[in-house]
């Protein structure tokens, strides 16, 4: 599943990555951003 997530504190950017199929919009996750793992909110999911 492809996950689209908005990084908290950077609402203009969204990340797209492969993730767990059990995630849904509104779920809070930690995602890789460069060398850091940052908090983000799932904004959309798609099959892929």
Backbone as a printed PyTorch tensor [residue, N CA C, xyz], in Angstrom:
tensor([[[ 0.8480, -1.1730,  0.0000],
         [ 0.0000,  0.0000,  0.0000],
         [ 0.8910,  1.2310,  0.0000]],

        [[ 0.4870,  2.2380, -0.7400],
         [ 1.2030,  3.5160, -0.7740],
         [ 0.5310,  4.4520,  0.2250]],

        [[ 1.3380,  5.0480,  1.0970],
         [ 0.8480,  5.9500,  2.1330],
         [ 1.2920,  7.3710,  1.7910]],

        [[ 0.3930,  8.3300,  1.8990],
         [ 0.7190,  9.7510,  1.7630],
         [ 0.6010, 10.3390,  3.1660]],

        [[ 1.6600, 10.9770,  3.6520],
         [ 1.6450, 11.5110,  5.0120],
         [ 2.1560, 12.9430,  5.0280]],

        [[ 1.5100, 13.7790,  5.8310],
         [ 1.9410, 15.1640,  6.0320],
         [ 2.8120, 15.2050,  7.2770]],

        [[ 4.0140, 15.7320,  7.1280],
         [ 4.9330, 15.8440,  8.2550],
         [ 4.4070, 16.9210,  9.1900]],

        [[ 4.2690, 16.5900, 10.4660],
         [ 3.7790, 17.5600, 11.4460],
         [ 4.8010, 18.6830, 11.5760]],

        [[ 4.3480, 19.9130, 11.5210],
         [ 5.2410, 21.0620, 11.5690],
         [ 5.6820, 21.5190, 10.1870]],

        [[ 5.3460, 20.7590,  9.1480],
         [ 5.6540, 21.1070,  7.7510],
         [ 4.4400, 20.7670,  6.8980]],

        [[ 3.3200, 21.3990,  7.1390],
         [ 2.0740, 20.9870,  6.4870],
         [ 2.0260, 21.1700,  4.9750]],

        [[ 2.9580, 21.9080,  4.3870],
         [ 2.9140, 22.0950,  2.9310],
         [ 3.5070, 20.9110,  2.1780]],

        [[ 4.2800, 20.0740,  2.8570],
         [ 4.9080, 18.9250,  2.2170],
         [ 4.1980, 17.6390,  2.6070]],

        [[ 4.0630, 16.7280,  1.6600],
         [ 3.5990, 15.3820,  1.9920],
         [ 4.6260, 14.3870,  1.4820]],

        [[ 4.7610, 13.2940,  2.1800],
         [ 5.6670, 12.2240,  1.7930],
         [ 4.8500, 11.0740,  1.2420]],

        [[ 5.4390, 10.3250,  0.3430],
         [ 4.7780,  9.1490, -0.2130],
         [ 5.7110,  7.9700,  0.0240]],

        [[ 5.2190,  6.9160,  0.6310],
         [ 6.0620,  5.7680,  0.9270],
         [ 5.2160,  4.5130,  1.0380]],

        [[ 5.8710,  3.3660,  0.9940],
         [ 5.1700,  2.0910,  1.1690],
         [ 4.9820,  1.8600,  2.6600]],

        [[ 3.7930,  1.3970,  3.0270],
         [ 3.5220,  1.2030,  4.4390],
         [ 2.5580,  0.0740,  4.6980]],

        [[ 2.1910, -0.0570,  5.9330],
         [ 1.2950, -1.0990,  6.4160],
         [-0.1240, -0.8630,  5.9150]],

        [[-0.7550, -1.9140,  5.4210],
         [-2.1090, -1.8060,  4.8680],
         [-3.1480, -1.4430,  5.9240]],

        [[-2.8090, -1.5700,  7.2020],
         [-3.7890, -1.2730,  8.2480],
         [-3.8600,  0.2200,  8.5870]],

        [[-3.0110,  1.0490,  7.9850],
         [-3.0420,  2.4850,  8.2600],
         [-4.1970,  3.1480,  7.5240]],

        [[-4.7440,  4.1860,  8.1300],
         [-5.8660,  4.9190,  7.5430],
         [-5.6250,  6.4160,  7.7240]],

        [[-6.2600,  7.2500,  6.8950],
         [-6.1330,  8.6960,  7.0740],
         [-6.4510,  9.1030,  8.5210]],

        [[-5.6140,  9.9700,  9.0600],
         [-5.7660, 10.4150, 10.4430],
         [-4.8210,  9.7100, 11.4030]],

        [[-4.2720,  8.5520, 10.9980],
         [-3.3330,  7.8340, 11.8610],
         [-2.0220,  8.6070, 11.9680]],

        [[-1.4250,  8.5970, 13.1450],
         [-0.1220,  9.2250, 13.3520],
         [ 0.9600,  8.1740, 13.1650]],

        [[ 2.0260,  8.5390, 12.4520],
         [ 3.1210,  7.6170, 12.1490],
         [ 4.4470,  8.3460, 12.3040]],

        [[ 5.5430,  7.5970, 12.2780],
         [ 6.8810,  8.1890, 12.2180],
         [ 7.4650,  7.7790, 10.8780]],

        [[ 7.9830,  8.7530, 10.1330],
         [ 8.5150,  8.4940,  8.7960],
         [ 9.9450,  9.0100,  8.6830]],

        [[10.6920,  8.4380,  7.7600],
         [12.0660,  8.8790,  7.5200],
         [12.0590, 10.1530,  6.6930]],

        [[12.8130, 11.1270,  7.1420],
         [12.9970, 12.3810,  6.4170],
         [14.4870, 12.6830,  6.4830]],

        [[15.1980, 12.3490,  5.4220],
         [16.6560, 12.4450,  5.4510],
         [17.1990, 11.4040,  6.4070]],

        [[17.9590, 11.8470,  7.3960],
         [18.5380, 10.9200,  8.3700],
         [17.7150, 10.8540,  9.6520]],

        [[16.5980, 11.5540,  9.6940],
         [15.7580, 11.5960, 10.8960],
         [14.4570, 10.8300, 10.6970]],

        [[13.8350, 10.4340, 11.7960],
         [12.4670,  9.9080, 11.7770],
         [11.6060, 10.9680, 12.4450]],

        [[10.5990, 11.4380, 11.7300],
         [ 9.7850, 12.5510, 12.2030],
         [ 8.3200, 12.1390, 12.2870]],

        [[ 7.5360, 12.7930, 13.1650],
         [ 6.1120, 12.4820, 13.2540],
         [ 5.3640, 13.0140, 12.0350]],

        [[ 4.3660, 12.2450, 11.5940],
         [ 3.5500, 12.6450, 10.4450],
         [ 2.1430, 12.0990, 10.6300]],

        [[ 1.2240, 12.6310,  9.8510],
         [-0.1650, 12.1880,  9.8750],
         [-0.5150, 11.6410,  8.4930]],

        [[-1.0960, 10.4480,  8.4460],
         [-1.5200,  9.8580,  7.1750],
         [-2.6680, 10.6980,  6.6240]],

        [[-2.5400, 11.1440,  5.3670],
         [-3.5900, 11.9530,  4.7500],
         [-4.3260, 11.1960,  3.6520]],

        [[-3.7190, 10.1420,  3.1140],
         [-4.3740,  9.3460,  2.0670],
         [-3.6420,  8.0200,  1.9200]],

        [[-4.3370,  7.0340,  1.3880],
         [-3.7250,  5.7500,  1.0660],
         [-4.1710,  5.3370, -0.3270]],

        [[-3.3800,  4.4980, -0.9810],
         [-3.7570,  3.9730, -2.2910],
         [-3.1440,  2.5840, -2.4510]],

        [[-3.7650,  1.7540, -3.2420],
         [-3.2180,  0.4310, -3.5120],
         [-2.0110,  0.5800, -4.4190]],

        [[-1.0150, -0.2670, -4.2050],
         [ 0.1350, -0.1840, -5.0990],
         [ 1.2880, -1.0110, -4.6930]]])
